[in-house]
Amino acid sequence: MSRSGSPVPEGPRTIHRLEEALVNRIAAGEIIHRPASALKELLENALDARSTQIRVIVKDGGLKLLQIADNGSGIRKGDLPILCERFTTSKISEYSDLLSLATYGFRGEALASISHVAHLSIVTKTKSDSCAWKAFYADGSLTSPKPGGSSDPRPCAGNNGTTITVEDLFYNTTTRLSALRSSSDEYARILDVITRYAVHNPTVSFTCKKEGSRGPEISTPSNSSTPINIKLLYGASVERELLHISTSSKVKEAPDASKKGKGLDDDPDWEAEAYATNANYHAKKITLLLFINHRLVDSMRVKRAIEGVYSTILPKGSSPFVYLSILIAANQVDVNVHPTKREVHFMNEEEIISAIADTIQQKVALQGESRTFEYQTLLTGGVAGGGPSAGPPHEDGSKNKWNARTDDDGDEIMENKIVDEEPSPVPVVKKPLPQHKIRTSMMDQTLDSMFAVKDPSHMPSAEDATPSSRSREDIPDSQCALSSIKDLRDGVIKRRHGGLADILANHIFVGIVDMRLGVSLVQHSTKLYLLNHGVLAEELFYQLALRQFGDFVGIKLHPPPPIRLLIKLAVDSDAEAVLASGLEPDAAVEVCRPSVRVLVAT
């Protein structure tokens, strides 16, 4: 295929110097690949400023708006004019400072690169400033937000810290903009970056939300811990299978020091901490959070070593979750390898990775002696799918059951046991939706089952306990000619609540929620209800007394209580009315005693 479209020059082309604006735009393309890479640079600046709270707002996957606000140390007003120029930084002063680098950034290219491919504005305030300062940038220099206006920073209201707003990212590089995927994919990448930094920085509160949304997509507390943040961000299923692993150069065995040229004194001072899942956790894709000297990096060597560890432990096609933080002496690490600082090189890389992988393998293998296998039980009692582990049924109807154990050599052995089981056909059952399932049994306890019965032999057994077998005795109204009692009975019938009556007639008693408040929990159909059993009992006995008024049998107390004690109980129950009559409680008791004696005598 012949090349076409370019004119053939008559002689060698002339070498000329590129314009600075073109150079800066080309360099910006190496640093800022997509909104997530811009956010990574801004997050690291916020962490370098010792922030304890970082808030991120995103619109259209960060292409329309990417705002990050922190409560860090802020930026001095005098530094704002050169803030977005290339190679301006507060992290280093000379090349030797790279040997003791303790910050994320050091080149001074992040803000400069962003200002060449987006509209950038910054609001910042230090603790010593009386107000905040707002500045706008374009192509690395201060600019005015309006044509003809001043480009100097202007005072404004603001909190301590810095708020950086990036708008219309890649507005002047249409090729890069068209190469990006959908806004939802870019937003997912942003969430992934924030999630990783939130796990590694549990003492910093991270919040991320879409512009206009009510709640944040990510929210972590400050002064948390790495396992808690893993649980919040990756789920409890990951957190409960985590193993805490730590090692360092001091853990290496003494015989290694005898090797020529590779003693303990020659090894760099390093230590590693990891949270890795055990053999019970399976995922389709490996999740590796790797930080070297607190810097989020990629390392194919580390990834392959971890995959090699788990390849002998997990089933084929399964992958683990691993968070790994490695701290190495700064003079043993070269961070000036990649423009985005995604890769680093360090001395004795193979030895350190091998030592970390061996420690992880020992810890995971030790925990892997006992495993948990999940299976689904059908409504008919069988195991879903059967599978090769279940085995075909024997002629007598028994089945094979497999158990996994680990022998003394660390090899996994599957033991086969024969379990007698009656063969039965498996009908096709249409499962109801979860919200329509009633997870109760008519053999469960109910409130009315707590009342004593006259003849216990009439009670149905647990096997025969069905809705029809639960007898409820109707209490007939007593014969009473008093119009007041009839009116009260009619009032009860008129006020009868059909829904509440159905709940009380067909409920399952769950238990007492609060004994002090007198609250119990019952279930009716698919709903749970809180009942005040004190109020319910009061209404129950009121209606019982009303229906059986005048039909009560005599109650003989043995031994008989003193009359004075009964009068005193009555007076104390209505003490306010007694005091309102002008009598003291003790005097009222003495006044009532003769009348009560007359009533008892008659």
VEXFINU-345349 format. One line per field, with one value per residue (C-alpha): residue number from 1; x, y, z. Coordinates in nm, 2 decimals, padded with zeros to 4 digits. Layout:
<sites>
n = NUM  ...
px = X  ...
py = Y  ...
pz = Z  ...
</sites>
This chain:
<sites>
n = 1  2  3  4  5  6  7  8  9  10  11  12  13  14  15  16  17  18  19  20  21  22  23  24  25  26  27  28  29  30  31  32  33  34  35  36  37  38  39  40  41  42  43  44  45  46  47  48  49  50  51  52  53  54  55  56  57  58  59  60  61  62  63  64  65  66  67  68  69  70  71  72  73  74  75  76  77  78  79  80  81  82  83  84  85  86  87  88  89  90  91  92  93  94  95  96  97  98  99  100  101  102  103  104  105  106  107  108  109  110  111  112  113  114  115  116  117  118  119  120  121  122  123  124  125  126  127  128  129  130  131  132  133  134  135  136  137  138  139  140  141  142  143  144  145  146  147  148  149  150  151  152  153  154  155  156  157  158  159  160  161  162  163  164  165  166  167  168  169  170  171  172  173  174  175  176  177  178  179  180  181  182  183  184  185  186  187  188  189  190  191  192  193  194  195  196  197  198  199  200  201  202  203  204  205  206  207  208  209  210  211  212  213  214  215  216  217  218  219  220  221  222  223  224  225  226  227  228  229  230  231  232  233  234  235  236  237  238  239  240  241  242  243  244  245  246  247  248  249  250  251  252  253  254  255  256  257  258  259  260  261  262  263  264  265  266  267  268  269  270  271  272  273  274  275  276  277  278  279  280  281  282  283  284  285  286  287  288  289  290  291  292  293  294  295  296  297  298  299  300  301  302  303  304  305  306  307  308  309  310  311  312  313  314  315  316  317  318  319  320  321  322  323  324  325  326  327  328  329  330  331  332  333  334  335  336  337  338  339  340  341  342  343  344  345  346  347  348  349  350  351  352  353  354  355  356  357  358  359  360  361  362  363  364  365  366  367  368  369  370  371  372  373  374  375  376  377  378  379  380  381  382  383  384  385  386  387  388  389  390  391  392  393  394  395  396  397  398  399  400  401  402  403  404  405  406  407  408  409  410  411  412  413  414  415  416  417  418  419  420  421  422  423  424  425  426  427  428  429  430  431  432  433  434  435  436  437  438  439  440  441  442  443  444  445  446  447  448  449  450  451  452  453  454  455  456  457  458  459  460  461  462  463  464  465  466  467  468  469  470  471  472  473  474  475  476  477  478  479  480  481  482  483  484  485  486  487  488  489  490  491  492  493  494  495  496  497  498  499  500  501  502  503  504  505  506  507  508  509  510  511  512  513  514  515  516  517  518  519  520  521  522  523  524  525  526  527  528  529  530  531  532  533  534  535  536  537  538  539  540  541  542  543  544  545  546  547  548  549  550  551  552  553  554  555  556  557  558  559  560  561  562  563  564  565  566  567  568  569  570  571  572  573  574  575  576  577  578  579  580  581  582  583  584  585  586  587  588  589  590  591  592  593  594  595  596  597  598  599  600  601  602
px = 00.00  00.15  00.14  -00.07  -00.19  00.14  00.34  00.69  00.94  01.22  01.48  01.53  01.26  01.35  01.38  01.20  01.11  00.75  00.54  00.52  00.14  00.16  00.43  00.22  -00.09  00.11  00.25  -00.09  -00.21  00.05  -00.06  -00.44  -00.58  -00.94  -01.13  -01.02  -00.65  -00.72  -00.90  -00.61  -00.37  -00.61  -00.67  -00.30  -00.26  -00.53  -00.37  -00.03  -00.20  -00.29  -00.66  -00.89  -01.21  -01.23  -01.55  -01.59  -01.88  -01.90  -02.12  -02.13  -01.86  -01.63  -01.63  -01.86  -01.77  -01.51  -01.49  -01.28  -01.29  -01.06  -00.99  -00.61  -00.35  -00.46  -00.24  -00.08  -00.21  00.15  00.18  -00.14  00.02  00.26  00.04  -00.05  00.28  00.47  00.74  00.63  00.60  00.65  00.75  01.12  01.39  01.67  01.71  01.85  01.52  01.38  01.59  01.38  01.05  00.75  00.48  00.27  00.35  00.69  00.69  00.44  00.27  -00.08  -00.25  -00.06  -00.18  -00.54  -00.54  -00.44  -00.73  -01.00  -01.14  -00.99  -01.08  -00.95  -01.08  -00.83  -00.78  -00.50  -00.56  -00.38  -00.58  -00.88  -01.07  -01.05  -00.90  -01.05  -00.85  -00.92  -00.66  -00.62  -00.31  -00.11  -00.17  -00.41  -00.70  -01.02  -01.35  -01.49  -01.33  -01.15  -01.15  -00.87  -00.69  -00.57  -00.71  -01.02  -01.12  -01.43  -01.59  -01.46  -01.35  -00.99  -00.86  -00.88  -01.17  -01.06  -01.32  -01.25  -01.51  -01.54  -01.25  -01.09  -01.30  -01.01  -00.89  -01.18  -00.99  -00.93  -01.29  -01.44  -01.21  -01.36  -01.64  -01.98  -02.02  -02.13  -01.81  -01.60  -01.80  -01.73  -01.36  -01.38  -01.55  -01.29  -01.01  -01.18  -01.26  -00.90  -00.77  -01.04  -00.94  -00.57  -00.65  -00.91  -00.84  -00.96  -01.33  -01.41  -01.74  -01.84  -02.17  -02.32  -02.42  -02.78  -02.82  -02.94  -02.71  -02.34  -02.23  -01.93  -01.92  -01.66  -01.61  -01.29  -01.08  -01.20  -00.99  -00.90  -01.12  -01.42  -01.37  -01.34  -01.67  -01.83  -01.70  -01.66  -01.93  -01.95  -01.90  -01.54  -01.47  -01.57  -01.33  -01.03  -00.70  -00.47  -00.11  00.20  00.57  00.90  01.27  01.33  01.12  01.37  01.54  01.90  02.04  01.97  02.24  02.50  02.45  02.73  02.64  02.28  02.28  02.04  02.25  02.22  01.84  01.64  01.44  01.09  00.76  00.43  00.07  -00.21  -00.57  -00.63  -00.94  -00.92  -01.01  -01.38  -01.40  -01.43  -01.46  -01.44  -01.18  -00.89  -00.92  -00.57  -00.52  -00.15  00.02  00.39  00.50  00.13  00.13  -00.14  00.06  00.03  00.28  00.24  00.51  00.31  -00.01  00.14  00.29  -00.04  -00.22  00.03  -00.03  -00.41  -00.39  -00.31  -00.58  -00.88  -01.08  -01.01  -01.15  -01.17  -00.98  -00.92  -00.94  -00.61  -00.52  -00.14  00.06  00.44  00.66  01.02  01.31  01.27  01.62  01.55  01.26  01.26  00.93  01.04  00.95  00.61  00.45  00.14  00.36  00.15  00.47  00.77  01.09  01.27  01.58  01.56  01.22  01.21  01.32  01.07  00.78  00.87  00.89  00.55  00.39  00.53  00.38  00.04  00.05  00.14  -00.14  -00.41  -00.30  -00.33  -00.68  -00.77  -00.77  -01.14  -01.36  -01.72  -01.92  -02.24  -02.53  -02.90  -03.17  -03.49  -03.84  -03.85  -03.54  -03.29  -02.98  -03.01  -02.83  -02.71  -02.38  -02.10  -02.03  -02.37  -02.31  -02.58  -02.82  -02.75  -03.00  -03.12  -03.20  -02.89  -02.67  -02.31  -02.22  -01.87  -01.68  -01.36  -01.07  -00.70  -00.45  -00.12  00.07  -00.16  -00.34  -00.71  -00.90  -01.26  -01.42  -01.72  -02.00  -02.31  -02.63  -02.96  -03.22  -03.56  -03.59  -03.87  -03.99  -03.90  -04.21  -04.17  -04.24  -04.30  -04.13  -04.31  -04.14  -03.96  -04.20  -04.49  -04.35  -04.51  -04.23  -04.44  -04.59  -04.93  -04.76  -04.59  -04.71  -05.00  -05.12  -05.44  -05.23  -05.10  -05.44  -05.52  -05.78  -06.04  -05.95  -05.59  -05.70  -05.90  -05.59  -05.47  -05.12  -04.84  -04.89  -05.26  -05.22  -05.40  -05.62  -05.93  -05.81  -05.75  -06.07  -06.18  -06.46  -06.74  -06.83  -07.21  -07.35  -07.51  -07.87  -07.88  -08.17  -07.97  -07.99  -07.65  -07.48  -07.67  -07.55  -07.19  -07.21  -07.36  -07.08  -06.81  -06.97  -07.00  -06.63  -06.51  -06.21  -06.22  -05.85  -05.74  -05.98  -05.84  -05.48  -05.56  -05.75  -05.48  -05.14  -04.81  -04.66  -04.29  -04.19  -04.17  -03.98  -03.96  -04.08  -04.06  -04.28  -04.50  -04.45  -04.47  -04.41  -04.66  -04.67  -04.98  -04.94  -04.62  -04.63  -04.50  -04.69  -04.59  -04.86  -04.89  -05.00  -05.08  -05.34  -05.46  -05.51  -05.70  -05.94  -05.97  -06.07  -06.30  -06.49  -06.50  -06.64  -06.89  -07.02  -07.04  -07.18  -07.40  -07.29  -06.98  -06.95  -06.84  -06.47  -06.36  -06.02  -05.83  -05.72  -05.97  -05.80  -05.88  -06.16  -05.94  -05.68  -05.94  -06.07  -05.72  -05.65  -05.96  -05.88  -05.52  -05.64  -05.83  -05.64  -05.69  -06.07  -06.04  -05.82  -06.06  -06.34  -06.15  -06.05  -05.71  -05.66  -05.64  -05.95  -06.14  -06.06  -06.20  -06.52  -06.59  -06.53  -06.87  -07.06  -06.86  -06.93  -07.30  -07.28  -07.08  -07.32  -07.62
py = 00.00  00.34  00.64  00.93  01.26  01.41  01.61  01.48  01.74  01.84  01.83  01.76  01.93  02.23  02.17  02.44  02.50  02.43  02.69  02.67  02.64  02.34  02.18  02.22  02.07  01.77  01.72  01.76  01.46  01.24  01.34  01.37  01.07  01.09  01.24  00.97  01.05  01.42  01.33  01.11  01.40  01.63  01.37  01.33  01.71  01.72  01.44  01.61  01.91  01.70  01.70  01.50  01.56  01.54  01.60  01.53  01.64  01.50  01.59  01.38  01.15  01.44  01.59  01.87  01.92  01.77  01.95  01.85  02.03  01.96  02.11  02.10  02.37  02.58  02.78  03.12  03.41  03.49  03.15  03.17  03.35  03.06  02.78  02.64  02.69  02.37  02.25  02.47  02.27  02.30  01.93  01.94  02.19  01.99  01.64  01.49  01.55  01.26  01.02  01.13  01.20  01.17  01.33  01.21  01.48  01.63  01.74  02.03  01.92  01.82  02.16  02.29  02.00  02.04  02.42  02.34  02.11  02.25  02.56  02.57  02.77  02.76  02.89  02.86  02.98  02.93  02.95  03.28  03.44  03.66  03.56  03.31  03.39  03.28  03.26  03.14  02.98  02.91  02.76  02.77  03.14  03.35  03.47  03.68  03.50  03.78  03.95  04.27  04.20  04.17  03.83  03.89  03.67  03.82  03.79  03.58  03.38  03.03  02.77  02.67  02.45  02.44  02.38  02.31  02.31  02.16  02.23  02.13  01.88  01.82  02.10  02.19  01.83  01.68  01.36  01.27  01.36  01.14  00.85  00.84  00.60  00.69  00.93  00.63  00.44  00.74  00.79  00.43  00.49  00.79  00.59  00.32  00.57  00.73  00.38  00.27  00.59  00.57  00.21  00.32  00.64  00.54  00.85  01.07  01.11  01.07  01.17  01.15  01.24  01.34  01.70  01.74  01.40  01.39  01.14  01.05  00.74  00.70  00.82  00.71  00.84  00.99  00.80  00.47  00.16  -00.03  -00.34  -00.11  00.09  -00.24  -00.35  -00.01  00.00  -00.36  -00.53  -00.75  -01.06  -00.95  -00.82  -01.13  -01.35  -01.11  -01.22  -00.97  -01.03  -00.84  -00.90  -00.71  -00.74  -00.83  -01.15  -01.30  -01.61  -01.59  -01.84  -01.59  -01.36  -01.62  -01.60  -01.41  -01.06  -01.09  -01.05  -00.88  -00.57  -00.53  -00.56  -00.24  -00.17  -00.26  -00.37  -00.48  -00.50  -00.69  -00.77  -01.08  -01.30  -01.67  -01.98  -01.93  -01.61  -01.65  -01.37  -01.38  -01.10  -01.02  -00.70  -00.58  -00.25  -00.19  00.10  00.15  00.42  00.53  00.57  00.39  00.20  -00.09  -00.37  -00.68  -00.86  -00.82  -00.92  -01.23  -01.33  -01.31  -01.49  -01.76  -01.79  -01.83  -02.05  -02.35  -02.26  -02.13  -02.32  -02.25  -01.92  -01.78  -01.48  -01.31  -00.96  -00.83  -00.50  -00.46  -00.17  -00.18  00.07  00.09  00.32  00.63  00.61  00.26  00.36  00.54  00.72  00.91  00.64  00.72  01.06  00.97  00.80  00.48  00.27  00.27  00.07  -00.03  -00.23  -00.60  -00.60  -00.98  -01.07  -00.84  -00.96  -01.32  -01.28  -01.11  -01.38  -01.66  -01.49  -01.46  -01.82  -01.95  -01.75  -01.84  -02.21  -02.23  -02.09  -02.30  -02.63  -02.58  -02.44  -02.34  -02.47  -02.29  -02.48  -02.42  -02.64  -02.69  -02.68  -03.06  -03.10  -03.20  -03.02  -02.80  -02.93  -03.24  -03.22  -03.46  -03.43  -03.57  -03.88  -04.11  -04.28  -04.64  -04.92  -04.91  -04.54  -04.42  -04.13  -04.03  -03.73  -03.57  -03.41  -03.21  -03.23  -03.16  -03.44  -03.40  -03.31  -03.02  -03.20  -03.18  -03.51  -03.57  -03.84  -04.03  -04.13  -04.32  -04.17  -04.36  -04.16  -04.26  -04.17  -03.93  -03.75  -03.38  -03.18  -02.85  -02.58  -02.22  -02.02  -01.71  -01.38  -01.30  -01.02  -01.26  -01.53  -01.59  -01.73  -01.86  -02.19  -02.25  -02.45  -02.13  -01.97  -01.72  -01.49  -01.69  -02.01  -01.85  -01.87  -02.17  -02.41  -02.60  -02.95  -02.99  -03.31  -03.10  -02.92  -03.02  -03.18  -03.01  -03.23  -03.15  -02.78  -02.62  -02.31  -02.52  -02.72  -02.42  -02.38  -02.04  -02.04  -01.78  -01.61  -01.54  -01.21  -01.25  -01.17  -00.81  -00.57  -00.26  -00.01  00.13  -00.21  -00.26  00.08  00.00  -00.33  -00.17  00.09  -00.19  -00.35  -00.02  00.06  -00.28  -00.26  -00.53  -00.52  -00.53  -00.81  -01.01  -00.95  -01.07  -01.38  -01.49  -01.38  -01.54  -01.42  -01.33  -01.21  -00.93  -00.63  -00.41  -00.54  -00.19  -00.03  -00.34  -00.38  -00.71  -00.81  -01.02  -01.12  -01.13  -01.24  -01.07  -00.78  -00.72  -00.52  -00.38  -00.43  -00.26  -00.58  -00.37  -00.17  -00.48  -00.67  -00.38  -00.37  -00.75  -00.77  -00.47  -00.64  -00.97  -00.80  -00.61  -00.93  -01.13  -00.85  -00.99  -01.35  -01.37  -01.64  -01.56  -01.55  -01.67  -01.55  -01.77  -01.64  -01.35  -01.01  -00.75  -00.51  -00.21  -00.33  -00.35  -00.01  00.14  -00.01  00.15  00.48  00.48  00.40  00.73  00.94  01.26  01.24  01.16  01.46  01.68  01.58  01.73  01.41  01.26  00.90  00.76  00.95  00.83  00.47  00.51  00.68  00.39  00.10  00.11  00.12  -00.17  -00.38  -00.32  -00.43  -00.74  -00.83  -00.81
pz = 00.00  -00.10  00.13  00.01  00.13  00.22  -00.04  -00.11  00.00  -00.25  00.02  00.40  00.61  00.83  01.20  01.40  01.76  01.86  02.02  02.39  02.39  02.15  02.37  02.68  02.51  02.39  02.74  02.90  02.69  02.86  03.21  03.17  02.99  03.11  03.40  03.64  03.58  03.65  03.97  04.08  04.05  04.24  04.51  04.57  04.60  04.86  05.06  05.03  05.19  05.50  05.44  05.66  05.45  05.07  04.87  04.50  04.27  03.92  03.62  03.29  03.41  03.49  03.14  03.22  03.58  03.82  04.15  04.45  04.78  05.08  05.42  05.39  05.44  05.14  04.89  04.97  04.77  04.65  04.49  04.28  03.98  03.91  04.04  03.70  03.53  03.44  03.68  03.97  04.29  04.67  04.70  04.59  04.53  04.38  04.23  04.55  04.71  04.51  04.74  05.04  04.87  05.12  04.90  04.61  04.36  04.28  03.91  03.92  03.59  03.71  03.74  03.44  03.22  03.33  03.26  02.90  02.83  03.05  03.22  03.56  03.87  04.22  04.56  04.84  05.19  05.45  05.82  05.84  05.56  05.66  05.34  05.06  04.71  04.38  04.06  03.70  03.47  03.10  02.93  03.26  03.33  03.53  03.32  03.37  03.38  03.16  02.86  02.94  03.32  03.56  03.59  03.95  04.22  04.38  04.75  04.83  05.11  05.17  05.42  05.51  05.23  04.85  04.61  04.25  03.97  03.63  03.36  03.00  03.01  02.66  02.51  02.28  02.20  02.01  01.92  02.29  02.37  02.10  02.21  02.56  02.64  02.79  03.08  03.30  03.22  03.31  03.63  03.72  03.68  03.90  04.17  04.14  04.20  04.50  04.64  04.63  04.80  05.06  05.16  05.19  05.38  05.64  05.85  05.57  05.50  05.13  04.97  04.60  04.44  04.11  04.07  04.16  04.33  04.69  04.83  04.77  04.59  04.82  05.18  05.43  05.79  05.92  06.18  06.03  05.96  05.65  05.71  05.79  05.47  05.27  05.42  05.33  04.98  04.86  05.08  05.39  05.17  05.11  05.46  05.65  05.44  05.49  05.64  05.79  05.68  05.76  05.70  05.67  05.59  05.96  05.93  05.68  05.81  05.93  05.68  05.41  05.56  05.49  05.11  04.95  04.85  04.98  05.35  05.57  05.58  05.20  05.19  05.19  05.50  05.39  05.54  05.39  05.52  05.33  05.36  05.14  05.11  05.21  05.01  05.07  04.86  04.48  04.22  03.84  03.83  04.06  04.27  04.36  04.55  04.54  04.72  04.73  04.97  04.98  04.61  04.40  04.13  03.89  03.89  03.67  03.87  04.19  04.02  03.86  04.19  04.37  04.10  04.13  04.50  04.46  04.15  04.37  04.63  04.44  04.18  03.82  03.70  04.05  04.17  04.51  04.66  04.78  04.94  04.96  05.10  05.08  05.25  05.12  05.21  04.99  04.86  04.73  04.51  04.18  04.13  03.83  03.58  03.43  03.36  03.56  03.83  03.79  03.79  04.02  04.04  04.36  04.45  04.51  04.36  04.30  04.65  04.82  04.60  04.65  05.03  05.04  04.81  05.04  05.35  05.18  05.06  05.41  05.57  05.31  05.30  05.68  05.68  05.37  05.57  05.63  05.35  05.32  05.02  04.94  04.78  04.72  04.87  04.67  04.83  04.79  05.00  04.72  04.62  04.32  04.01  04.18  04.00  03.98  04.35  04.44  04.22  04.07  04.31  04.41  04.34  04.70  04.67  04.86  04.74  04.75  04.97  04.93  05.21  05.16  05.40  05.40  05.48  05.66  05.34  05.27  04.98  04.95  04.96  04.88  05.09  04.96  05.20  05.12  05.27  05.26  05.09  04.95  04.58  04.51  04.19  04.18  04.07  03.89  04.15  04.06  04.33  04.46  04.46  04.79  04.88  04.85  05.07  05.41  05.62  05.91  06.02  06.17  06.44  06.56  06.89  06.90  07.17  07.23  07.28  07.60  07.77  07.99  07.86  08.07  07.93  07.80  07.62  07.38  07.25  06.91  06.87  06.69  06.39  06.37  06.44  06.14  06.11  06.13  06.43  06.64  06.84  06.95  07.20  07.15  07.47  07.46  07.60  07.95  08.00  08.12  08.12  08.20  07.91  08.00  07.95  07.62  07.50  07.58  07.40  07.09  07.10  07.10  06.80  06.61  06.68  06.57  06.33  06.07  05.98  06.34  06.42  06.13  06.25  06.60  06.47  06.22  06.36  06.46  06.79  06.73  07.07  07.32  07.19  07.51  07.84  08.00  07.73  07.70  07.32  07.14  06.78  06.57  06.21  05.99  05.63  05.50  05.75  06.10  06.36  06.70  06.96  07.30  07.49  07.80  07.61  07.43  07.75  07.91  07.61  07.61  07.97  07.94  07.66  07.85  08.15  07.94  07.76  08.09  08.30  08.58  08.50  08.71  08.97  09.32  09.40  09.74  09.86  10.10  10.33  10.32  10.31  10.57  10.48  10.57  10.32  10.04  10.12  10.12  09.78  09.64  09.80  09.67  09.31  09.30  09.55  09.35  09.39  09.76  09.81  09.61  09.85  10.14  10.31  10.37  10.24  10.59  10.70  10.40  10.48  10.84  10.70  10.46  10.70  10.87  10.54  10.40  10.70  10.66  10.29  10.38  10.66  10.43
</sites>
